[in-house]
C-alpha cells in the first residue's frame, strides 16, 4: 500500500453579487389590474381597500394583512406579509468553515472532509451559490477533478464534492437544513439546482469550477449547507503536500 500526505486547505471566501436593476412599487398607485386580477389603490394591509374585485378575484369586508403574517407564494409569485415589513433586498452569506483537511490519502481508502456555509435572502427571486478555484495541487499537479457525477473508487485519482448526506465511502455530510429558529419560518435552499442534479445526489461526487452547487428558487430564510469533499489517489499520484484555495460566490437573482 502506497501512502502520501495530502492536505486540502480551502480558503473559502464569501462574495456577494447583486444585479443593478431593482423594482420599486409606490403605495397609493390608483390601480393594479390584469385580465383576472385587480387591486384598487394598491394597498394590502390594515386600513387598505375594502373591496378589490375582478372576474376571478375578490376581497371584501376586511383587508389582507390584518391577521396574516408570513410568506405565501406559488411557482411564479410570493408575498412576505406582516406589520412594517421592509422592501429593501437583503442577501446574507456566511462561510462557517474556513478550511478543510483531507488528511492522509492512500490507494486503499478514500479521504473525506466537510465545510459549512449559510445563506439567507429576502425580497428577491432567490440566489445561486457556485465555487471556483482549482482542485488541491502539488508542484503543478492537481488532483483529478470529477467532471461527472461519480462514486468513490479506491486506487483511482479523484477529487469531488457534494452537498448531501452520504454513506459511501463513509458516512459524511448532511442534507441542507432550513433554520427555523427565531422569527425565520421558511426556507427554500437546496443542493444544486433541483432534485436529481449535480451536487444533490447521495454518494456521487463531482467538481466543475463555476457550476451552481446550491440555490433557492425564491426569497428564503436561512439554509445551512454542508459540503462534503472526497479524494482518492492512484499509484502514480505524486507524493507531497497538496493545497487548493477555493472561493464560494453567492449571487441574488431577480
Secondary structure by P-SEA (a helix, b strand, c coil): cbbbbbbbbbbbbbbbbbbcbbbbbbcccccccccccccccccccccccccccccccccccccccccccccccccccccccccccccbbbbbbbbccccccccccccccccccccbbbbbbcccccbbbbbbcccccccccccccccccccccccccccccccccccccccccccbbbbccccccccccccccccccccccccbbbbbcccccbbbcccccbbbbbbbbbbbbcccccccbbbbbbbbbbbbcc
